[in-house]
Amino acid sequence: MKTCLVLEGGAMRGMYTAGALDVFYNAGIQFDGIIGVSAGAAFGVNYLSRQPGRVIRYNKRFNADHHYMGLIPLLKTGNIVDTEYAYEKVPRELDPFDGDTFDASGVPFWAVVTNVETGQPEYIRLEHAMAQMDVIRASASMPFVSKPVKIGGKLYLDGGVADSIPFRAAEKLGFDRVVVILTRDKSYVKKPMNPKPIDLWYKHYPALAEQLKNRHNVYNNALRELLNWEQERRGCCPPASPLRLGGWNAAATSCKLCMIWEPATPRHRWAASGPIWRKADGGYHLHRDAGGGRRLRSAHFEGEAPLLHPRRGPAHPCGKRHPGQWHPRPDGGPGPYRGCGGSAV
């Protein structure tokens, strides 16, 4: 009996997938095949390269780097992710991806892409991950903020546009059992997009535009069907609650839980060199309004200055407030915990 692992996308919600894959790897769980969509493809290849922890490590390291992703590469290249940096320099030089181990794994891996001309999903098998980096990039190229990727004379975008949860594709590929890692909780219902910007942006690709306008129906129907599968004990791993992203920079905090499950996105950065933070006593002190009319009381951060959302202020990603005291250390030890603390008032 063959078992396939299906990995949903979801941009930085893929940190949930990365954590789940690390648990599977450390437990010695193996699969006969893997299908990854978008971030599920980009992060999932590390499972077969036998590099647990790599996804979280390089995202923590480069999340605040404008060369990695953000507004600057979007304005310069038309891609929110700097493709040369993220798909070439990082895996080849800065945090090497073990392509040889991936190729030698013997486990088939398919990346889902959406054909821009037809609006239909295609499932491209990765025989040599490093040589097929364009396929991984195409699978994770989000519409509106990414240029289509040309592969074999065809244009492709994010596989999540046409098939966000490809469990049916796994059945068609001959697998008897399917384990699905979702990045949305069971209660999630996707809402329709405004059709006007879709028609304007993709007026030359009507099939893709129609797929985008109907994406909420396709996704909601797939999720509903998948949850029926779960009742039949066929394997489904959704988050227990909605994943909250943003508001705190993962690279600037050592709060392990929040760092893994709630990474911030580049748009939530705020320069630490600005007037908000004053360096003193080997750390940083907040000395005036942190945005949104809120102040952080008795805040001291060792090491790097925290990077905060300019409007929301210093809300801790765990969602808890700790008036007049520090966020408790996960290890239960005394003293403040680096990157956590204070109260937004």
SEDRENPA-735647 format. One record per residue: residue number from 1; x, y, z of N, C-alpha, C in turn; residue in three letters; chain. Coordinates in steps of 0.1 Angstrom, whole numbers, plus 5000, padded with zeros to 4 digits. Example, Ala and Ser with C-alpha at 12.3 -4.5 7.8 and 13.67 -1.06 7.14 Angstrom:
2
k:n.c1:n.c2:n.c3:ca.c1:ca.c2:ca.c3:c.c1:c.c2:c.c3:r:c
1:5132:4943:5078:5123:4955:5078:5132:4967:5078:ALA:A .
2:5128:4978:5071:5137:4989:5071:5129:5000:5079:SER:A .
# end
This chain:
345
k:n.c1:n.c2:n.c3:ca.c1:ca.c2:ca.c3:c.c1:c.c2:c.c3:r:c
1:5008:4988:5000:5000:5000:5000:5009:5012:5000:MET:A .
2:5007:5021:4990:5015:5033:4989:5009:5045:4995:LYS:A .
3:5016:5053:5001:5011:5065:5008:5018:5078:5002:THR:A .
4:5009:5088:4999:5014:5100:4994:5012:5111:5004:CYS:A .
5:5022:5120:5005:5021:5132:5014:5018:5144:5005:LEU:A .
6:5007:5151:5008:5003:5163:5001:5005:5175:5010:VAL:A .
7:5012:5185:5004:5015:5197:5012:5009:5210:5005:LEU:A .
8:4999:5215:5013:4993:5228:5008:5002:5239:5009:GLU:A .
9:5000:5250:5001:5008:5262:5001:5003:5271:5012:GLY:A .
10:5005:5284:5009:5001:5294:5019:5011:5304:5023:GLY:A .
11:5021:5307:5014:5032:5316:5017:5039:5313:5030:ALA:A .
12:5039:5323:5040:5046:5321:5052:5039:5312:5062:MET:A .
13:5026:5308:5059:5019:5298:5067:5026:5285:5065:ARG:A .
14:5035:5284:5055:5042:5272:5052:5052:5269:5064:GLY:A .
15:5054:5278:5073:5062:5275:5085:5055:5264:5093:MET:A .
16:5042:5264:5093:5035:5253:5099:5039:5239:5093:TYR:A .
17:5039:5239:5079:5042:5227:5072:5057:5223:5075:THR:A .
18:5066:5233:5076:5080:5230:5079:5081:5224:5092:ALA:A .
19:5074:5229:5102:5074:5223:5115:5069:5208:5116:GLY:A .
20:5058:5206:5109:5052:5193:5108:5062:5183:5101:ALA:A .
21:5068:5188:5090:5078:5179:5083:5090:5175:5092:LEU:A .
22:5094:5185:5100:5105:5182:5109:5102:5171:5119:ASP:A .
23:5089:5172:5124:5084:5162:5133:5084:5148:5126:VAL:A .
24:5078:5148:5114:5078:5135:5106:5092:5130:5104:PHE:A .
25:5101:5138:5101:5115:5134:5098:5121:5128:5110:TYR:A .
26:5120:5135:5121:5126:5131:5134:5120:5118:5139:ASN:A .
27:5108:5116:5135:5101:5103:5139:5104:5092:5130:ALA:A .
28:5111:5094:5119:5114:5084:5110:5103:5080:5100:GLY:A .
29:5093:5089:5099:5082:5086:5090:5086:5088:5076:ILE:A .
30:5083:5079:5067:5086:5080:5053:5074:5078:5044:GLN:A .
31:5074:5084:5032:5063:5083:5023:5068:5078:5010:PHE:A .
32:5058:5073:5002:5062:5068:4989:5061:5078:4978:ASP:A .
33:5056:5090:4981:5056:5101:4971:5051:5113:4978:GLY:A .
34:5055:5125:4972:5051:5138:4978:5046:5147:4967:ILE:A .
35:5035:5154:4970:5030:5165:4961:5030:5178:4969:ILE:A .
36:5037:5188:4963:5038:5201:4970:5032:5212:4962:GLY:A .
37:5025:5221:4968:5019:5233:4961:5025:5245:4967:VAL:A .
38:5030:5254:4958:5035:5267:4962:5046:5266:4973:SER:A .
39:5043:5272:4985:5053:5270:4996:5054:5256:5000:ALA:A .
40:5044:5248:4998:5045:5233:5001:5056:5227:4992:GLY:A .
41:5057:5231:4980:5068:5226:4971:5082:5232:4975:ALA:A .
42:5082:5245:4977:5095:5252:4980:5101:5247:4994:ALA:A .
43:5092:5244:5003:5097:5240:5016:5098:5224:5017:PHE:A .
44:5089:5218:5010:5088:5203:5011:5100:5196:5005:GLY:A .
45:5107:5202:4996:5119:5195:4990:5129:5192:5001:VAL:A .
46:5129:5200:5011:5139:5198:5022:5137:5185:5030:ASN:A .
47:5125:5179:5028:5122:5166:5035:5130:5155:5028:TYR:A .
48:5131:5156:5015:5138:5145:5008:5153:5148:5008:LEU:A .
49:5157:5160:5010:5171:5163:5011:5177:5161:5025:SER:A .
50:5168:5156:5034:5172:5153:5047:5178:5165:5055:ARG:A .
51:5171:5176:5054:5177:5188:5061:5166:5194:5070:GLN:A .
52:5163:5187:5081:5153:5192:5090:5158:5205:5096:PRO:A .
53:5149:5215:5098:5153:5228:5104:5158:5238:5094:GLY:A .
54:5161:5234:5082:5166:5243:5072:5156:5254:5068:ARG:A .
55:5144:5251:5066:5134:5260:5062:5132:5271:5072:VAL:A .
56:5131:5268:5085:5129:5278:5095:5142:5286:5097:ILE:A .
57:5153:5279:5096:5166:5286:5097:5168:5297:5087:ARG:A .
58:5167:5294:5074:5170:5304:5064:5159:5315:5064:TYR:A .
59:5147:5311:5067:5136:5322:5068:5139:5331:5079:ASN:A .
60:5143:5326:5091:5147:5335:5102:5158:5344:5098:LYS:A .
61:5168:5338:5091:5180:5345:5088:5178:5356:5077:ARG:A .
62:5169:5353:5067:5168:5363:5056:5155:5370:5056:PHE:A .
63:5146:5368:5065:5133:5374:5065:5134:5389:5065:ASN:A .
64:5143:5395:5072:5145:5409:5073:5154:5415:5062:ALA:A .
65:5158:5406:5053:5168:5411:5042:5159:5415:5030:ASP:A .
66:5161:5427:5026:5153:5432:5014:5157:5425:5001:HIS:A .
67:5168:5419:5001:5172:5411:4989:5164:5398:4988:HIS:A .
68:5159:5394:4999:5151:5381:4999:5137:5382:4994:TYR:A .
69:5130:5391:5000:5116:5394:4995:5111:5407:5001:MET:A .
70:5101:5413:4995:5096:5425:4999:5093:5435:4988:GLY:A .
71:5090:5447:4992:5086:5458:4983:5097:5461:4973:LEU:A .
72:5109:5462:4978:5121:5466:4969:5122:5456:4957:ILE:A .
73:5123:5443:4959:5124:5434:4947:5111:5435:4938:PRO:A .
74:5100:5437:4945:5087:5438:4937:5088:5450:4927:LEU:A .
75:5093:5461:4932:5093:5473:4924:5104:5472:4913:LEU:A .
76:5115:5465:4917:5127:5464:4908:5124:5454:4897:LYS:A .
77:5119:5442:4901:5118:5431:4892:5104:5426:4888:THR:A .
78:5094:5431:4896:5080:5426:4894:5077:5413:4902:GLY:A .
79:5087:5409:4910:5085:5397:4918:5087:5401:4933:ASN:A .
80:5078:5397:4941:5079:5401:4955:5091:5393:4962:ILE:A .
81:5094:5382:4956:5106:5374:4961:5117:5376:4950:VAL:A .
82:5128:5380:4955:5140:5382:4946:5144:5368:4941:ASP:A .
83:5141:5365:4929:5143:5352:4924:5157:5347:4923:THR:A .
84:5166:5357:4919:5180:5353:4918:5186:5350:4932:GLU:A .
85:5182:5358:4942:5187:5357:4955:5181:5345:4962:TYR:A .
86:5168:5344:4962:5161:5333:4970:5162:5319:4963:ALA:A .
87:5163:5318:4950:5163:5305:4944:5176:5301:4938:TYR:A .
88:5186:5310:4939:5199:5307:4934:5210:5309:4945:GLU:A .
89:5211:5321:4950:5222:5324:4959:5220:5317:4973:LYS:A .
90:5208:5317:4978:5205:5311:4991:5207:5296:4990:VAL:A .
91:5201:5288:4981:5203:5274:4981:5217:5269:4976:PRO:A .
92:5224:5278:4969:5237:5273:4964:5249:5278:4972:ARG:A .
93:5247:5290:4979:5258:5295:4986:5255:5298:5001:GLU:A .
94:5245:5305:5004:5243:5310:5018:5237:5300:5027:LEU:A .
95:5229:5291:5023:5224:5280:5031:5221:5268:5021:ASP:A .
96:5232:5261:5018:5231:5251:5007:5221:5241:5008:PRO:A .
97:5214:5239:4997:5204:5228:4996:5211:5216:4991:PHE:A .
98:5208:5204:4998:5215:5192:4994:5208:5185:4982:ASP:A .
99:5210:5190:4970:5203:5184:4959:5207:5170:4956:GLY:A .
100:5219:5166:4959:5223:5152:4956:5215:5142:4965:ASP:A .
101:5213:5146:4977:5205:5137:4986:5191:5136:4981:THR:A .
102:5186:5148:4977:5172:5148:4972:5171:5139:4960:PHE:A .
103:5180:5140:4950:5180:5132:4938:5181:5117:4941:ASP:A .
104:5189:5114:4951:5192:5100:4955:5181:5094:4963:ALA:A .
105:5171:5101:4968:5161:5096:4977:5153:5085:4971:SER:A .
106:5150:5086:4958:5142:5076:4952:5127:5078:4954:GLY:A .
107:5123:5089:4961:5109:5092:4963:5105:5102:4953:VAL:A .
108:5094:5100:4945:5090:5109:4936:5084:5122:4942:PRO:A .
109:5087:5133:4937:5082:5146:4942:5076:5154:4931:PHE:A .
110:5063:5158:4932:5057:5166:4922:5054:5180:4927:TRP:A .
111:5057:5190:4919:5053:5203:4922:5042:5208:4913:ALA:A .
112:5031:5213:4920:5019:5218:4912:5021:5232:4907:VAL:A .
113:5018:5234:4894:5019:5247:4888:5006:5250:4881:VAL:A .
114:5003:5262:4878:4991:5266:4871:4995:5271:4857:THR:A .
115:4990:5265:4847:4993:5270:4833:4985:5283:4831:ASN:A .
116:4993:5293:4828:4987:5307:4826:4977:5307:4814:VAL:A .
117:4980:5300:4804:4972:5300:4792:4959:5293:4794:GLU:A .
118:4959:5281:4800:4947:5273:4802:4940:5274:4815:THR:A .
119:4947:5279:4825:4942:5281:4838:4941:5267:4846:GLY:A .
120:4947:5257:4840:4946:5243:4846:4959:5240:4853:GLN:A .
121:4957:5231:4863:4969:5226:4871:4977:5216:4863:PRO:A .
122:4990:5217:4865:4999:5206:4859:5008:5202:4870:GLU:A .
123:5012:5189:4870:5020:5183:4880:5033:5178:4875:TYR:A .
124:5044:5186:4878:5057:5184:4872:5066:5176:4882:ILE:A .
125:5071:5165:4878:5079:5157:4887:5093:5163:4887:ARG:A .
126:5098:5164:4899:5112:5170:4901:5122:5158:4901:LEU:A .
127:5129:5156:4890:5139:5146:4890:5152:5151:4896:GLU:A .
128:5156:5163:4893:5168:5169:4898:5164:5183:4903:HIS:A .
129:5163:5185:4916:5157:5197:4922:5165:5210:4919:ALA:A .
130:5178:5209:4920:5186:5221:4917:5185:5225:4902:MET:A .
131:5185:5215:4893:5184:5218:4879:5170:5223:4875:ALA:A .
132:5160:5220:4884:5146:5223:4881:5141:5234:4891:GLN:A .
133:5150:5243:4895:5146:5253:4904:5135:5262:4899:MET:A .
134:5134:5264:4885:5124:5272:4879:5110:5266:4882:ASP:A .
135:5109:5253:4883:5096:5246:4885:5091:5249:4899:VAL:A .
136:5101:5249:4909:5097:5252:4923:5093:5267:4923:ILE:A .
137:5101:5275:4916:5098:5290:4916:5084:5292:4910:ARG:A .
138:5081:5285:4899:5068:5287:4893:5057:5283:4902:ALA:A .
139:5058:5272:4909:5048:5267:4919:5045:5277:4930:SER:A .
140:5056:5285:4933:5054:5294:4944:5053:5309:4940:ALA:A .
141:5051:5311:4927:5049:5325:4922:5035:5330:4923:SER:A .
142:5033:5337:4934:5019:5342:4937:5014:5352:4926:MET:A .
143:5001:5350:4922:4996:5360:4913:4996:5374:4918:PRO:A .
144:4997:5383:4909:4997:5398:4911:5010:5403:4916:PHE:A .
145:5018:5395:4923:5031:5400:4929:5042:5392:4923:VAL:A .
146:5040:5384:4912:5050:5376:4906:5048:5376:4891:SER:A .
147:5059:5375:4884:5058:5374:4869:5057:5359:4866:LYS:A .
148:5049:5355:4855:5049:5341:4851:5063:5336:4848:PRO:A .
149:5064:5323:4851:5077:5316:4849:5076:5308:4836:VAL:A .
150:5085:5310:4827:5085:5302:4814:5093:5289:4816:LYS:A .
151:5086:5278:4813:5092:5265:4814:5088:5257:4801:ILE:A .
152:5097:5253:4793:5094:5246:4781:5085:5253:4771:GLY:A .
153:5086:5266:4771:5078:5274:4762:5064:5278:4767:GLY:A .
154:5061:5273:4780:5048:5277:4786:5050:5286:4798:LYS:A .
155:5040:5293:4801:5040:5302:4812:5032:5296:4824:LEU:A .
156:5038:5297:4836:5032:5291:4848:5032:5301:4859:TYR:A .
157:5022:5299:4868:5022:5307:4881:5019:5297:4892:LEU:A .
158:5016:5302:4904:5014:5295:4916:5004:5283:4914:ASP:A .
159:5008:5271:4918:4999:5260:4917:4987:5261:4925:GLY:A .
160:4987:5269:4935:4975:5270:4944:4963:5277:4937:GLY:A .
161:4966:5283:4926:4955:5290:4919:4945:5279:4913:VAL:A .
162:4951:5268:4908:4942:5258:4902:4939:5246:4910:ALA:A .
163:4949:5243:4919:4947:5231:4928:4955:5233:4941:ASP:A .
164:4948:5239:4951:4955:5242:4963:4957:5230:4972:SER:A .
165:4948:5220:4971:4949:5208:4979:4948:5195:4970:ILE:A .
166:4959:5191:4964:4959:5181:4953:4958:5167:4958:PRO:A .
167:4948:5164:4967:4947:5150:4972:4941:5141:4961:PHE:A .
168:4932:5147:4953:4927:5139:4942:4937:5135:4932:ARG:A .
169:4947:5144:4929:4958:5141:4920:4966:5130:4925:ALA:A .
170:4968:5129:4939:4975:5118:4945:4968:5104:4942:ALA:A .
171:4955:5104:4942:4948:5092:4939:4950:5088:4924:GLU:A .
172:4949:5098:4916:4951:5096:4901:4965:5091:4898:LYS:A .
173:4975:5094:4907:4989:5090:4905:4991:5076:4910:LEU:A .
174:4980:5070:4916:4981:5056:4920:4983:5053:4934:GLY:A .
175:4982:5063:4943:4985:5061:4957:4972:5057:4964:PHE:A .
176:4974:5047:4973:4963:5042:4981:4959:5050:4993:ASP:A .
177:4968:5056:4999:4965:5065:5011:4972:5079:5009:ARG:A .
178:4965:5089:5014:4970:5102:5013:4970:5109:5027:VAL:A .
179:4982:5115:5030:4983:5123:5042:4984:5138:5038:VAL:A .
180:4976:5146:5043:4975:5160:5038:4979:5170:5050:VAL:A .
181:4989:5179:5047:4992:5189:5057:4986:5202:5052:ILE:A .
182:4976:5207:5059:4970:5220:5055:4976:5231:5063:LEU:A .
183:4974:5243:5057:4979:5255:5064:4967:5264:5068:THR:A .
184:4955:5259:5066:4943:5266:5071:4936:5256:5081:ARG:A .
185:4929:5262:5091:4922:5254:5100:4909:5250:5095:ASP:A .
186:4902:5241:5101:4890:5235:5096:4879:5245:5094:LYS:A .
187:4879:5255:5102:4868:5265:5101:4869:5275:5090:SER:A .
188:4881:5275:5083:4884:5285:5073:4874:5284:5061:TYR:A .
189:4869:5295:5056:4861:5296:5044:4867:5307:5035:VAL:A .
190:4872:5304:5024:4878:5313:5015:4867:5322:5008:LYS:A .
191:4870:5335:5008:4860:5344:5003:4864:5348:4988:LYS:A .
192:4854:5352:4980:4857:5355:4966:4865:5368:4965:PRO:A .
193:4873:5369:4955:4881:5380:4952:4873:5390:4944:MET:A .
194:4877:5403:4945:4871:5413:4936:4875:5410:4922:ASN:A .
195:4865:5408:4913:4868:5405:4899:4874:5416:4891:PRO:A .
196:4872:5428:4895:4877:5439:4886:4893:5439:4885:LYS:A .
197:4900:5439:4896:4915:5438:4894:4920:5426:4887:PRO:A .
198:4912:5415:4889:4916:5402:4882:4915:5404:4867:ILE:A .
199:4903:5410:4862:4901:5412:4848:4911:5422:4842:ASP:A .
200:4915:5432:4850:4924:5442:4846:4938:5436:4845:LEU:A .
201:4942:5429:4855:4956:5424:4856:4959:5413:4846:TRP:A .
202:4949:5404:4844:4951:5392:4836:4941:5392:4824:TYR:A .
203:4940:5404:4818:4930:5405:4807:4935:5397:4795:LYS:A .
204:4948:5395:4794:4953:5387:4782:4953:5372:4785:HIS:A .
205:4949:5368:4797:4948:5354:4801:4935:5351:4807:TYR:A .
206:4924:5351:4799:4910:5349:4804:4908:5336:4812:PRO:A .
207:4915:5325:4808:4913:5313:4815:4918:5314:4829:ALA:A .
208:4930:5320:4831:4936:5322:4844:4927:5331:4852:LEU:A .
209:4921:5342:4846:4913:5351:4853:4900:5344:4858:ALA:A .
210:4894:5335:4850:4883:5328:4855:4886:5319:4866:GLU:A .
211:4898:5313:4865:4902:5304:4876:4904:5311:4889:GLN:A .
212:4909:5323:4889:4911:5331:4900:4898:5336:4906:LEU:A .
213:4888:5339:4898:4875:5344:4902:4867:5332:4909:LYS:A .
214:4870:5320:4905:4863:5309:4910:4871:5301:4920:ASN:A .
215:4882:5306:4924:4891:5299:4933:4885:5296:4946:ARG:A .
216:4877:5305:4951:4871:5303:4965:4862:5291:4965:HIS:A .
217:4854:5289:4954:4845:5278:4953:4853:5265:4952:ASN:A .
218:4864:5265:4944:4872:5253:4942:4878:5249:4956:VAL:A .
219:4884:5259:4962:4891:5256:4975:4881:5252:4986:TYR:A .
220:4870:5258:4987:4860:5255:4998:4855:5241:4996:ASN:A .
221:4852:5237:4983:4847:5224:4980:4858:5213:4983:ASN:A .
222:4870:5216:4979:4881:5207:4982:4883:5205:4997:ALA:A .
223:4882:5216:5004:4884:5215:5019:4873:5207:5025:LEU:A .
224:4861:5209:5021:4849:5202:5026:4851:5187:5023:ARG:A .
225:4855:5184:5011:4856:5170:5008:4868:5163:5016:GLU:A .
226:4878:5171:5018:4890:5166:5025:4886:5163:5040:LEU:A .
227:4878:5171:5045:4874:5169:5059:4865:5157:5061:LEU:A .
228:4858:5154:5050:4850:5141:5050:4860:5129:5050:ASN:A .
229:4871:5131:5043:4881:5121:5043:4887:5119:5057:TRP:A .
230:4888:5130:5064:4894:5129:5078:4885:5120:5087:GLU:A .
231:4872:5121:5085:4862:5113:5093:4864:5099:5089:GLN:A .
232:4869:5096:5077:4871:5082:5073:4885:5077:5077:GLU:A .
233:4892:5086:5085:4906:5083:5090:4916:5081:5078:ARG:A .
234:4915:5089:5068:4924:5088:5057:4936:5097:5057:ARG:A .
235:4936:5105:5068:4948:5113:5070:4947:5128:5066:GLY:A .
236:4947:5137:5076:4946:5151:5074:4952:5158:5086:CYS:A .
237:4961:5168:5084:4968:5175:5095:4966:5190:5093:CYS:A .
238:4954:5195:5097:4952:5209:5097:4956:5216:5110:PRO:A .
239:4959:5229:5110:4962:5236:5122:4950:5235:5131:PRO:A .
240:4953:5235:5144:4942:5235:5154:4934:5248:5154:ALA:A .
241:4941:5259:5151:4934:5272:5150:4941:5280:5139:SER:A .
242:4934:5291:5135:4940:5299:5125:4954:5304:5128:PRO:A .
243:4963:5303:5117:4977:5307:5119:4978:5322:5118:LEU:A .
244:4983:5329:5128:4984:5344:5128:4998:5348:5123:ARG:A .
245:4998:5356:5113:5011:5360:5107:5013:5375:5109:LEU:A .
246:5026:5379:5111:5029:5393:5111:5029:5399:5125:GLY:A .
247:5033:5411:5126:5033:5419:5138:5046:5418:5146:GLY:A .
248:5054:5408:5143:5067:5407:5151:5077:5400:5142:TRP:A .
249:5089:5405:5142:5098:5399:5132:5105:5387:5138:ASN:A .
250:5104:5376:5131:5109:5363:5137:5124:5363:5139:ALA:A .
251:5131:5371:5131:5146:5371:5132:5150:5379:5144:ALA:A .
252:5141:5387:5150:5145:5395:5162:5141:5390:5175:ALA:A .
253:5135:5378:5175:5130:5373:5188:5134:5359:5190:THR:A .
254:5136:5355:5202:5140:5341:5205:5128:5333:5211:SER:A .
255:5116:5338:5210:5105:5331:5215:5102:5320:5205:CYS:A .
256:5107:5308:5208:5107:5297:5199:5093:5294:5193:LYS:A .
257:5083:5294:5201:5070:5290:5196:5065:5300:5186:LEU:A .
258:5065:5313:5190:5060:5323:5181:5069:5324:5168:CYS:A .
259:5082:5322:5170:5091:5323:5159:5088:5312:5148:MET:A .
260:5084:5301:5152:5081:5290:5143:5067:5291:5137:ILE:A .
261:5057:5294:5145:5044:5293:5140:5038:5307:5136:TRP:A .
262:5045:5318:5140:5039:5331:5136:5050:5340:5131:GLU:A .
263:5056:5336:5119:5067:5345:5114:5061:5358:5108:PRO:A .
264:5068:5369:5110:5064:5381:5104:5068:5382:5089:ALA:A .
265:5061:5390:5082:5064:5393:5068:5071:5406:5067:THR:A .
266:5078:5408:5055:5087:5420:5054:5079:5433:5056:PRO:A .
267:5066:5433:5052:5059:5446:5053:5057:5450:5068:ARG:A .
268:5060:5441:5077:5059:5445:5091:5072:5450:5097:HIS:A .
269:5082:5452:5089:5094:5456:5095:5094:5471:5098:ARG:A .
270:5102:5475:5108:5103:5489:5111:5118:5491:5115:TRP:A .
271:5125:5500:5109:5139:5501:5110:5143:5503:5125:ALA:A .
272:5152:5495:5130:5156:5496:5144:5165:5508:5146:ALA:A .
273:5170:5514:5135:5179:5525:5137:5171:5538:5138:SER:A .
274:5158:5538:5137:5150:5550:5138:5149:5555:5153:GLY:A .
275:5141:5566:5155:5141:5572:5168:5133:5564:5178:PRO:A .
276:5127:5553:5174:5119:5546:5184:5128:5539:5194:ILE:A .
277:5140:5534:5190:5148:5526:5199:5161:5533:5202:TRP:A .
278:5165:5532:5215:5177:5538:5219:5186:5527:5225:ARG:A .
279:5198:5526:5220:5207:5515:5225:5213:5519:5238:LYS:A .
280:5212:5510:5247:5218:5513:5261:5219:5500:5268:ALA:A .
281:5229:5499:5277:5231:5487:5286:5231:5474:5278:ASP:A .
282:5237:5474:5266:5239:5462:5259:5226:5457:5252:GLY:A .
283:5216:5466:5252:5203:5462:5245:5196:5475:5239:GLY:A .
284:5183:5474:5238:5176:5486:5233:5164:5489:5242:TYR:A .
285:5161:5502:5243:5150:5507:5251:5141:5515:5243:HIS:A .
286:5128:5512:5244:5118:5520:5237:5116:5533:5245:LEU:A .
287:5117:5545:5238:5116:5557:5245:5106:5567:5240:HIS:A .
288:5097:5563:5231:5086:5571:5228:5075:5562:5221:ARG:A .
289:5064:5569:5216:5053:5562:5210:5057:5552:5200:ASP:A .
290:5052:5540:5201:5055:5529:5192:5045:5527:5181:ALA:A .
291:5036:5537:5179:5027:5536:5168:5013:5532:5173:GLY:A .
292:5003:5537:5167:4989:5534:5171:4985:5540:5184:GLY:A .
293:4993:5550:5189:4990:5556:5202:4993:5547:5214:GLY:A .
294:5001:5536:5212:5004:5527:5223:5019:5528:5226:ARG:A .
295:5022:5525:5239:5036:5525:5243:5039:5512:5249:ARG:A .
296:5052:5508:5248:5056:5496:5255:5063:5500:5268:LEU:A .
297:5057:5495:5279:5062:5499:5292:5073:5490:5297:ARG:A .
298:5084:5496:5303:5095:5488:5309:5101:5478:5299:SER:A .
299:5103:5483:5287:5107:5473:5277:5122:5474:5275:ALA:A .
300:5129:5463:5276:5143:5462:5273:5146:5449:5266:HIS:A .
301:5153:5450:5255:5155:5438:5247:5170:5436:5245:PHE:A .
302:5175:5425:5249:5189:5422:5247:5193:5419:5233:GLU:A .
303:5205:5422:5229:5209:5419:5215:5203:5429:5205:GLY:A .
304:5196:5423:5195:5191:5431:5184:5178:5438:5188:GLU:A .
305:5176:5450:5182:5164:5457:5185:5152:5450:5178:ALA:A .
306:5140:5449:5185:5128:5443:5179:5124:5452:5167:PRO:A .
307:5118:5445:5157:5112:5452:5146:5097:5452:5146:LEU:A .
308:5091:5463:5147:5076:5463:5150:5068:5468:5138:LEU:A .
309:5056:5465:5138:5046:5470:5128:5044:5485:5131:HIS:A .
310:5045:5494:5122:5044:5508:5125:5030:5513:5129:PRO:A .
311:5020:5505:5126:5007:5509:5130:5002:5502:5142:ARG:A .
312:5004:5489:5142:4998:5481:5153:5006:5482:5166:ARG:A .
313:5018:5487:5165:5026:5488:5178:5031:5474:5182:GLY:A .
314:5036:5474:5194:5044:5462:5198:5036:5451:5204:PRO:A .
315:5026:5446:5197:5018:5435:5202:5026:5422:5200:ALA:A .
316:5027:5414:5211:5034:5402:5210:5027:5391:5201:HIS:A .
317:5033:5384:5192:5026:5375:5183:5018:5364:5190:PRO:A .
318:5021:5361:5203:5014:5350:5209:5000:5355:5213:CYS:A .
319:4997:5368:5211:4984:5374:5214:4982:5377:5228:GLY:A .
320:4991:5375:5237:4989:5378:5251:4996:5391:5255:LYS:A .
321:4990:5397:5265:4995:5410:5271:5000:5406:5285:ARG:A .
322:5011:5412:5289:5017:5410:5302:5019:5423:5308:HIS:A .
323:5009:5430:5313:5011:5444:5319:5021:5444:5330:PRO:A .
324:5031:5453:5328:5041:5456:5338:5050:5445:5341:GLY:A .
325:5051:5434:5332:5060:5423:5335:5065:5418:5322:GLN:A .
326:5074:5409:5322:5080:5403:5311:5072:5391:5306:TRP:A .
327:5073:5388:5293:5067:5376:5288:5075:5364:5295:HIS:A .
328:5069:5355:5301:5076:5344:5308:5085:5336:5299:PRO:A .
329:5096:5332:5304:5105:5324:5297:5099:5310:5294:ARG:A .
330:5101:5304:5282:5096:5291:5280:5102:5280:5289:PRO:A .
331:5115:5282:5293:5121:5272:5301:5118:5274:5316:ASP:A .
332:5110:5284:5319:5106:5287:5333:5117:5293:5342:GLY:A .
333:5128:5297:5335:5139:5303:5343:5136:5317:5347:GLY:A .
334:5145:5323:5355:5142:5337:5360:5147:5347:5350:PRO:A .
335:5142:5359:5351:5147:5370:5343:5139:5371:5330:GLY:A .
336:5142:5382:5323:5135:5385:5310:5139:5375:5299:PRO:A .
337:5131:5373:5290:5134:5365:5279:5136:5373:5266:TYR:A .
338:5148:5372:5260:5151:5380:5249:5141:5381:5238:ARG:A .
339:5137:5393:5234:5127:5395:5223:5113:5395:5228:GLY:A .
340:5110:5392:5241:5096:5391:5245:5095:5400:5257:CYS:A .
341:5084:5407:5259:5082:5415:5271:5075:5428:5270:GLY:A .
342:5072:5434:5281:5065:5446:5281:5050:5445:5279:GLY:A .
343:5043:5456:5279:5029:5455:5277:5025:5467:5268:SER:A .
344:5017:5465:5258:5012:5476:5250:5000:5482:5257:ALA:A .
345:5001:5495:5259:4990:5502:5267:4986:5514:5259:VAL:A .
# end
